[in-house]
Amino acid sequence: MSLDPIISEPRRSSYDVVIVGGAIIGSSIAWFLSDNPGFDGTILVVERDMSFENSATAHTNSCMRQQFSNELNIGISQFAAEFVRNFRSYMHDDPEVPELATQHYGYMYLADTPEFAETLRVNQAMQASMGAGTKIMTPEEILADYPFYNLDGIVCGSHNLVDEGYFDSGTMFDWWRRMARRNGVEYLANEVVGIASDGENVSSIALGSGEVINVGTVVNAAGPRAVEVARMAGLALPVEPRRRYTFIFDAAEPLDRDLPLTIDPSGVHVRSEGDYYLAGCPPDIDPAVAYDDFCVDPDVWEDKVWPVLANRIPAFQRIKLISKWAGHYSFNTFDQNVIIGPHHEVDNFVFANGFSGHGLQQSPAIGRGVAEWIAHGAFQTLDLTPLGYHRLVENNVFVETAII
C-alpha cells in the first residue's frame, strides 16, 4: 500500500477540518470522516509526537466491556464489539487488512456488600434488556466455573463472556492511520500552539513551526492535553491527566484456565495476559499530574496490589513481577464520561475528550459520531447528544456508576 509520508510542514494554507491529536481518537475520527460519503473536504491531523510513546493509546490495556450502568455507554461498547468483530468488512474487505485478535473471557465484578450487589443486579437487568450476555452469579456458581477464587465476604458476581475481554487495538490503530492517509488525510508532525477565535467561530490555528492555517472546523482529540487545546480557543474543559498503574507478573502456579478481568472490591483488577497476568489499580491519592509524569509509586505493588491478589486468588501468593508502567487517564473531573460534539457557543470547535479510561473501547463509536456531526450536522446512527458539552453548562451530570 503506497501512502503519503508523514510531513512536518503543511501542504495547504487552509483545511476544512483540523484534528488536534493523532492517537486512537484522532485517527478514528480521521478515518471515519475520510470514509464518510457525505464529506469530501480536506483533513489535517496535527500530532506533536508521532512515536505516540507517551500517549494514553500506547499505555492502554485494550479492554472492552458492556457492563456499564447507562444505556448509551452500553450502545457505544456494543458498536465497538461489532466493529472489532467485522473489522475487515469495515475496511471494505481489503485483503491486506487482518482480522483483529480478541479474547472474550469477560469481566467479573465482585460485590462484597448487599448495596453493591443490588447495583450489579439492576445494571445486569438493563444490560440484558439491550442484548448483553451479563449474568449475576452466586459465589457457588462462580466457584463452579472458576475454583481458584477465594470468595470469603463476596455476595455475588456479575460476569459476561460475550464481547467482553480485550482485543488487538494496536492493529486497529495502525490501520485507521494507514487507511485515513490512503483516503487523503494528511498527518503533520507538528504542534498547535495557538487558536484564533472570536468567541463564535474558530478561524485559524498557529503551528509551532510558525505557519498559520485557516480552518473550517477544529476537533480537539488531544487526550490528556485536551485542556491546553481548549484554552487556546478561550474555552474551558474539565479534563486532566491522572496516573493509572499496570503490572505484568508471572505465577509459580499458573491457573488452569483463563482469568476473567476481575474487579476486586478494593479497586484492584487482574486478568490473564497470554502466559502472564496483568493487574492494575488507581492510586489511593489521585491528583492531576504533569504531562510527563509517568512514575510508578514503588509501594503500590507491595502494599496494595500484591496483597489483594494473594487474598483473592491464593495461587497468586507466589508471583514474580515482570514489568510495570504508568499511563495517563484523560480524566473528566465533572462526571468521568466523554465530552463529544461542538461547544455550545463556538460550534466549529468540536470536543472528543475526557474518556476517563474508556477511550480505546469507545473510539469506534466516537470516531463515527464526530464524523457524522461534521459531515451532516447531527449524529445519525447513535445519538450521542447526552454526552455533549452542554451538560457542563447546565450542570447536568451524565450518570455512570460502572467506572473502574
RODO-2510 file (C-alpha; in nm, 4 decimals, decimal comma):
residues 404
     n   res          X          Y          Z
     1     m     0,0000     0,0000     0,0000
     2     s     0,1513     0,3318    -0,1070
     3     l     0,0959     0,6074     0,1480
     4     d     0,1796     0,9742     0,1586
     5     p     0,4672     1,0345     0,4001
     6     i     0,4290     1,1955     0,7396
     7     i     0,5042     1,5645     0,6855
     8     s     0,6389     1,8368     0,9143
     9     e     0,5103     2,1357     0,7191
    10     p     0,1500     2,1760     0,5974
    11     r     0,0878     2,1458     0,2250
    12     r    -0,2042     2,3876     0,2288
    13     s    -0,2813     2,7218     0,3859
    14     s    -0,6320     2,6085     0,4807
    15     y    -0,8133     2,2841     0,5649
    16     d    -1,1786     2,2033     0,6102
    17     v    -1,1047     2,0026     0,9256
    18     v    -0,8008     2,0079     1,1535
    19     i    -0,7809     1,7297     1,4138
    20     v    -0,5505     1,8127     1,7047
    21     g    -0,4073     1,4798     1,8200
    22     g    -0,3362     1,1741     1,6086
    23     a    -0,3600     0,8913     1,8617
    24     i    -0,6505     0,6453     1,8781
    25     i    -0,9316     0,9046     1,8981
    26     g    -0,7895     1,1437     1,6411
    27     s    -0,7139     0,8622     1,3985
    28     s    -1,0579     0,7087     1,4456
    29     i    -1,2170     1,0431     1,3593
    30     a    -0,9802     1,0895     1,0643
    31     w    -1,0660     0,7516     0,9154
    32     f    -1,4415     0,7661     0,9740
    33     l    -1,4618     1,1190     0,8343
    34     s    -1,2480     1,0429     0,5291
    35     d    -1,4606     0,7320     0,4692
    36     n    -1,7935     0,9144     0,5092
    37     p    -1,9618     0,9566     0,1673
    38     g    -2,1194     1,2811     0,2879
    39     f    -1,7818     1,4505     0,3313
    40     d    -1,5350     1,5412     0,0567
    41     g    -1,3277     1,8076     0,2302
    42     t    -0,9637     1,8294     0,3331
    43     i    -0,8440     1,6857     0,6649
    44     l    -0,5249     1,7582     0,8560
    45     v    -0,4175     1,5664     1,1687
    46     v    -0,1606     1,7510     1,3799
    47     e     0,0343     1,5313     1,6217
    48     r     0,3153     1,6594     1,8425
    49     d     0,4785     1,3149     1,8876
    50     m     0,4380     1,0669     1,6049
    51     s     0,6051     0,7955     1,8133
    52     f     0,2981     0,8089     2,0442
    53     e     0,5359     0,6869     2,3153
    54     n     0,3669     0,8739     2,5989
    55     s     0,0125     0,8729     2,4658
    56     a    -0,2748     0,7132     2,6529
    57     t    -0,3116     0,4902     2,3460
    58     a     0,0365     0,3440     2,3956
    59     h    -0,0380     0,2590     2,7590
    60     t    -0,3830     0,1090     2,7091
    61     n    -0,4739    -0,2393     2,8310
    62     s    -0,7013    -0,2820     2,5250
    63     c    -1,0063    -0,3808     2,7264
    64     m    -1,3687    -0,3847     2,6143
    65     r    -1,6878    -0,4409     2,8106
    66     q    -2,0610    -0,3895     2,8054
    67     q    -2,1043    -0,3855     3,1821
    68     f    -2,1988    -0,0209     3,2161
    69     s    -2,4943     0,1292     3,4007
    70     n    -2,6010     0,3728     3,1287
    71     e    -2,7743     0,2578     2,8113
    72     l    -2,5789     0,4969     2,5927
    73     n    -2,2428     0,3690     2,7170
    74     i    -2,3604     0,0144     2,6531
    75     g    -2,4624     0,1073     2,2993
    76     i    -2,1234     0,2685     2,2418
    77     s    -1,9494    -0,0500     2,3565
    78     q    -2,1769    -0,2733     2,1516
    79     f    -2,0781    -0,0880     1,8378
    80     a    -1,7123    -0,1307     1,9342
    81     a    -1,7662    -0,5059     1,9636
    82     e    -1,9377    -0,5147     1,6247
    83     f    -1,6645    -0,3048     1,4677
    84     v    -1,3855    -0,5244     1,6043
    85     r    -1,5669    -0,8407     1,5012
    86     n    -1,6193    -0,7103     1,1469
    87     f    -1,3049    -0,5003     1,1165
    88     r    -1,2029    -0,6208     0,7714
    89     s    -1,5547    -0,5618     0,6410
    90     y    -1,5477    -0,2036     0,7700
    91     m    -1,2146    -0,1661     0,5891
    92     h    -1,4018    -0,2576     0,2672
    93     d    -1,2674    -0,6157     0,2637
    94     d    -0,9192    -0,5009     0,1724
    95     p    -0,7174    -0,8264     0,1532
    96     e    -0,4218    -0,6602     0,3265
    97     v    -0,6268    -0,5842     0,6365
    98     p    -0,6029    -0,8546     0,9044
    99     e    -0,8763    -0,9770     1,1327
   100     l    -0,8421    -0,8407     1,4857
   101     a    -0,7458    -1,0935     1,7506
   102     t    -0,9796    -1,0971     2,0507
   103     q    -1,0013    -1,2709     2,3880
   104     h    -1,3534    -1,2928     2,5254
   105     y    -1,3081    -1,4148     2,8806
   106     g    -1,5205    -1,1312     3,0130
   107     y    -1,5245    -0,9063     3,3146
   108     m    -1,6051    -1,0356     3,6635
   109     y    -1,7294    -0,7688     3,9024
   110     l    -1,7262    -0,8922     4,2619
   111     a    -1,9635    -0,7395     4,5175
   112     d    -1,8886    -0,7552     4,8887
   113     t    -2,1908    -0,5611     5,0158
   114     p    -2,5664    -0,6004     4,9663
   115     e    -2,5786    -0,2456     4,8283
   116     f    -2,3218    -0,3092     4,5562
   117     a    -2,4802    -0,6464     4,4798
   118     e    -2,8108    -0,4684     4,4185
   119     t    -2,6372    -0,2194     4,1892
   120     l    -2,4948    -0,5085     3,9869
   121     r    -2,8383    -0,6718     3,9653
   122     v    -3,0052    -0,3522     3,8443
   123     n    -2,7283    -0,2996     3,5900
   124     q    -2,7495    -0,6613     3,4704
   125     a    -3,1226    -0,6328     3,4053
   126     m    -3,0682    -0,3218     3,1959
   127     q    -2,7687    -0,4729     3,0129
   128     a    -2,9653    -0,7895     2,9356
   129     s    -3,2563    -0,5817     2,8019
   130     m    -3,0108    -0,4454     2,5433
   131     g    -2,8871    -0,7883     2,4423
   132     a    -2,5737    -0,8097     2,6567
   133     g    -2,4804    -1,1515     2,7919
   134     t    -2,4275    -1,0394     3,1500
   135     k    -2,5393    -1,2726     3,4265
   136     i    -2,5405    -1,2494     3,8044
   137     m    -2,3610    -1,5393     3,9708
   138     t    -2,3771    -1,6623     4,3275
   139     p    -2,0467    -1,7453     4,4992
   140     e    -2,1210    -2,1127     4,4441
   141     e    -2,1777    -2,0587     4,0730
   142     i    -1,8578    -1,8573     4,0436
   143     l    -1,6544    -2,1306     4,2130
   144     a    -1,8040    -2,3967     3,9860
   145     d    -1,6599    -2,2130     3,6849
   146     y    -1,3532    -2,0566     3,8485
   147     p    -1,2480    -2,2635     4,1509
   148     f    -0,9288    -2,0626     4,2088
   149     y    -1,1053    -1,7653     4,3727
   150     n    -1,1246    -1,7020     4,7458
   151     l    -1,4770    -1,5638     4,7777
   152     d    -1,4902    -1,5022     5,1514
   153     g    -1,7136    -1,2000     5,2023
   154     i    -1,8335    -1,1920     4,8408
   155     v    -2,2103    -1,1617     4,7935
   156     c    -2,2269    -1,2139     4,4170
   157     g    -2,0506    -1,1543     4,0890
   158     s    -2,1504    -1,0051     3,7564
   159     h    -1,9972    -1,1758     3,4527
   160     n    -2,0284    -1,1609     3,0754
   161     l    -1,8486    -1,3909     2,8296
   162     v    -1,9946    -1,2259     2,5182
   163     d    -1,7928    -0,9468     2,3555
   164     e    -1,6025    -0,8678     2,6743
   165     g    -1,2315    -0,9049     2,7326
   166     y    -0,9587    -0,7466     2,5245
   167     f    -0,8546    -0,7166     2,1605
   168     d    -0,5668    -0,6151     1,9356
   169     s    -0,6140    -0,2411     1,9499
   170     g    -0,2661    -0,1724     1,8126
   171     t    -0,3565    -0,3228     1,4769
   172     m    -0,6828    -0,1280     1,4657
   173     f    -0,4948     0,1948     1,5396
   174     d    -0,2332     0,1190     1,2745
   175     w    -0,4911     0,0519     1,0041
   176     w    -0,7012     0,3550     1,0890
   177     r    -0,3932     0,5694     1,0258
   178     r    -0,2996     0,3789     0,7092
   179     m    -0,6480     0,3970     0,5607
   180     a    -0,7001     0,7595     0,6570
   181     r    -0,3782     0,8555     0,4796
   182     r    -0,4774     0,6482     0,1791
   183     n    -0,8023     0,8456     0,1763
   184     g    -0,6040     1,1679     0,1542
   185     v    -0,5783     1,2679     0,5205
   186     e    -0,2526     1,4498     0,5921
   187     y    -0,0644     1,3653     0,9136
   188     l     0,1542     1,6530     1,0270
   189     a     0,4353     1,6070     1,2816
   190     n     0,3972     1,9452     1,4468
   191     e     0,2259     2,1156     1,7373
   192     v    -0,0692     2,3522     1,7616
   193     v     0,0441     2,6495     1,9706
   194     g    -0,2427     2,8909     1,9125
   195     i    -0,6066     2,9015     1,8035
   196     a    -0,7760     3,2184     1,6798
   197     s    -1,1389     3,2541     1,7877
   198     d    -1,3794     3,5465     1,8077
   199     g    -1,5990     3,3684     2,0626
   200     e    -1,8364     3,2422     1,7959
   201     n    -1,6052     3,0734     1,5455
   202     v    -1,2540     2,9394     1,5269
   203     s    -1,0821     3,0825     1,2207
   204     s    -0,7229     2,9568     1,2251
   205     i    -0,4560     2,7655     1,4123
   206     a    -0,0901     2,8526     1,4619
   207     l     0,1772     2,5830     1,4440
   208     g     0,4965     2,5526     1,6403
   209     s     0,6881     2,5815     1,3140
   210     g     0,5395     2,9258     1,2538
   211     e     0,2672     2,8649     0,9940
   212     v    -0,0890     2,9867     1,0391
   213     i    -0,3594     2,7665     0,8863
   214     n    -0,7164     2,8698     0,8152
   215     v    -0,9699     2,6119     0,9368
   216     g    -1,3328     2,5239     0,8861
   217     t    -1,3599     2,3011     1,1943
   218     v    -1,1175     2,2165     1,4738
   219     v    -1,1508     1,8821     1,6534
   220     n    -0,9896     1,8505     1,9957
   221     a    -0,8572     1,4932     2,0211
   222     a    -0,5537     1,5785     2,2310
   223     g    -0,6001     1,3204     2,5064
   224     p    -0,4675     1,4293     2,8472
   225     r    -0,3504     1,7600     2,6940
   226     a    -0,7002     1,8466     2,5691
   227     v    -0,7458     2,1197     2,8280
   228     e    -0,4492     2,3082     2,6779
   229     v    -0,6031     2,2950     2,3298
   230     a    -0,9362     2,4212     2,4635
   231     r    -0,7638     2,7073     2,6466
   232     m    -0,6004     2,8246     2,3244
   233     a    -0,9525     2,8826     2,1917
   234     g    -1,0600     3,0528     2,5164
   235     l    -1,2729     2,7556     2,6215
   236     a    -1,2933     2,5638     2,9499
   237     l    -1,2603     2,1870     2,9706
   238     p    -1,2613     1,9806     3,2943
   239     v    -1,0009     1,7273     3,1809
   240     e    -0,6685     1,6493     3,3465
   241     p    -0,4044     1,3743     3,3310
   242     r    -0,4178     1,1188     3,6127
   243     r    -0,1893     0,8217     3,6581
   244     r    -0,3073     0,4614     3,6364
   245     y    -0,0754     0,1702     3,7058
   246     t    -0,0288    -0,1570     3,5188
   247     f     0,1712    -0,4568     3,6383
   248     i     0,2651    -0,7711     3,4445
   249     f     0,3512    -1,0748     3,6534
   250     d     0,4254    -1,4462     3,6310
   251     a     0,2779    -1,7040     3,8650
   252     a     0,4668    -2,0011     4,0085
   253     e     0,1368    -2,1898     3,9961
   254     p    -0,0436    -2,0755     3,6789
   255     l    -0,4211    -2,1053     3,6779
   256     d    -0,5662    -2,3926     3,4794
   257     r    -0,7988    -2,1668     3,2792
   258     d    -0,8285    -1,8061     3,1621
   259     l    -0,8780    -1,5491     3,4339
   260     p    -1,1604    -1,3018     3,3577
   261     l    -1,0803    -0,9397     3,4141
   262     t    -1,1686    -0,9476     3,7797
   263     i    -1,2574    -0,6251     3,9583
   264     d    -1,1976    -0,6762     4,3279
   265     p    -1,3972    -0,4581     4,5706
   266     s    -1,0649    -0,2969     4,6644
   267     g    -1,0377    -0,1450     4,3170
   268     v    -0,7536    -0,3733     4,2081
   269     h    -0,8240    -0,5575     3,8833
   270     v    -0,6450    -0,8542     3,7268
   271     r    -0,6756    -1,0700     3,4149
   272     s    -0,4933    -1,3253     3,2030
   273     e    -0,2384    -1,1787     2,9599
   274     g    -0,1109    -1,4616     2,7394
   275     d     0,1273    -1,6713     2,9503
   276     y     0,1338    -1,3983     3,2148
   277     y    -0,1149    -1,1916     3,4148
   278     l    -0,1967    -0,8219     3,4112
   279     a    -0,3052    -0,6250     3,7168
   280     g    -0,3871    -0,2607     3,7635
   281     c    -0,5255    -0,0058     4,0027
   282     p    -0,5703     0,3650     4,0601
   283     p    -0,3541     0,5317     4,3240
   284     d    -0,5131     0,5848     4,6655
   285     i    -0,4358     0,9552     4,6340
   286     d    -0,5330     1,0575     4,2816
   287     p    -0,4295     1,4116     4,1875
   288     a    -0,3676     1,5581     3,8448
   289     v    -0,0068     1,5039     3,7380
   290     a     0,2334     1,6643     3,4943
   291     y     0,2053     1,5523     3,1335
   292     d     0,5480     1,3886     3,1531
   293     d     0,4993     1,2262     3,4959
   294     f     0,4895     0,8503     3,4407
   295     c     0,6498     0,7499     3,7696
   296     v     0,5195     0,4354     3,9381
   297     d     0,4879     0,4628     4,3153
   298     p     0,7274     0,1887     4,4361
   299     d     0,4986     0,0953     4,7259
   300     v     0,1802     0,0362     4,5245
   301     w     0,2710    -0,3169     4,4166
   302     e     0,3939    -0,4384     4,7558
   303     d     0,1434    -0,2577     4,9747
   304     k    -0,1750    -0,2636     4,7661
   305     v    -0,1805    -0,4848     4,4591
   306     w     0,0012    -0,7999     4,5632
   307     p    -0,1832    -0,8404     4,8983
   308     v    -0,5180    -0,8116     4,7202
   309     l    -0,4168    -1,0630     4,4519
   310     a    -0,2832    -1,3125     4,7063
   311     n    -0,6038    -1,2895     4,9086
   312     r    -0,8481    -1,3108     4,6184
   313     i    -0,6589    -1,5809     4,4256
   314     p    -0,4434    -1,7867     4,6661
   315     a    -0,2395    -1,9281     4,3760
   316     f    -0,1020    -1,5755     4,3377
   317     q     0,0770    -1,5867     4,6706
   318     r     0,3893    -1,6841     4,4752
   319     i     0,4257    -1,4497     4,1806
   320     k     0,7073    -1,2572     4,0144
   321     l     0,6707    -0,9027     3,8883
   322     i     0,7882    -0,8869     3,5244
   323     s     0,7221    -0,5247     3,4306
   324     k     0,5252    -0,2189     3,5363
   325     w     0,4271     0,1168     3,3941
   326     a     0,2080     0,4182     3,4498
   327     g    -0,0208     0,5635     3,1868
   328     h    -0,2486     0,8648     3,1955
   329     y    -0,6253     0,8726     3,2016
   330     s    -0,7762     1,1789     3,0343
   331     f    -0,9847     1,2262     3,3451
   332     n    -1,3093     1,4227     3,3206
   333     t    -1,3432     1,5737     3,6668
   334     f    -1,7085     1,6645     3,6024
   335     d    -1,8585     1,3171     3,5599
   336     q    -1,5886     1,0828     3,4208
   337     n    -1,7573     1,0443     3,0819
   338     v    -1,6552     1,1571     2,7359
   339     i    -1,7418     1,5068     2,6146
   340     i    -1,8269     1,4874     2,2462
   341     g    -1,9562     1,7334     1,9918
   342     p    -1,9445     2,1102     1,9424
   343     h    -1,9010     2,3802     2,2015
   344     h    -2,2360     2,5398     2,2817
   345     e    -2,1210     2,8820     2,1556
   346     v    -1,8268     2,8062     1,9248
   347     d    -1,9872     2,5419     1,7097
   348     n    -1,6900     2,4768     1,4817
   349     f    -1,4793     2,3689     1,7806
   350     v    -1,5579     2,0013     1,8423
   351     f    -1,4673     1,8005     2,1512
   352     a    -1,3752     1,4338     2,1802
   353     n    -1,2244     1,4410     2,5261
   354     g    -1,2350     1,3203     2,8862
   355     f    -1,2779     0,9455     2,8347
   356     s    -1,1507     0,8663     3,1856
   357     g    -1,0112     0,5296     3,0812
   358     h    -1,2761     0,4281     2,8266
   359     g    -1,1263     0,5870     2,5162
   360     l    -0,9956     0,2750     2,3465
   361     q    -1,3194     0,0797     2,3642
   362     q    -1,5287     0,3854     2,2789
   363     s    -1,3115     0,5020     1,9895
   364     p    -1,5120     0,3386     1,7065
   365     a    -1,8429     0,4957     1,8113
   366     i    -1,6833     0,8303     1,8920
   367     g    -1,4965     0,8434     1,5605
   368     r    -1,8135     0,7572     1,3715
   369     g    -2,0187     1,0078     1,5727
   370     v    -1,7824     1,3021     1,5248
   371     a    -1,7583     1,2213     1,1549
   372     e    -2,1367     1,2212     1,1267
   373     w    -2,1670     1,5520     1,3059
   374     i    -1,9091     1,7203     1,0821
   375     a    -2,0456     1,5713     0,7605
   376     h    -2,4174     1,6068     0,8351
   377     g    -2,4543     1,8439     1,1292
   378     a    -2,6074     1,5745     1,3504
   379     f    -2,5386     1,2319     1,4998
   380     q    -2,7066     0,9772     1,2760
   381     t    -2,6541     0,6191     1,3916
   382     l    -2,6251     0,6596     1,7695
   383     d    -2,7480     0,9760     1,9403
   384     l    -2,4507     1,0971     2,1428
   385     t    -2,6159     1,4286     2,2324
   386     p    -2,6438     1,3455     2,6074
   387     l    -2,2615     1,3385     2,6151
   388     g    -2,2314     1,6885     2,4702
   389     y    -2,0618     1,9956     2,6142
   390     h    -2,3988     2,1486     2,7030
   391     r    -2,4236     1,9258     3,0103
   392     l    -2,1289     2,1115     3,1637
   393     v    -2,3005     2,4448     3,1100
   394     e    -2,6277     2,3120     3,2532
   395     n    -2,4533     2,1258     3,5387
   396     n    -2,6298     1,8102     3,4218
   397     v    -2,4159     1,5107     3,5238
   398     f    -2,4157     1,2106     3,2913
   399     v    -2,4596     0,9310     3,5445
   400     e    -2,2446     0,6210     3,5036
   401     t    -2,1817     0,4085     3,8127
   402     a    -1,9592     0,1436     3,6493
   403     i    -1,6354     0,3428     3,6459
   404     i    -1,3125     0,1492     3,7067
***
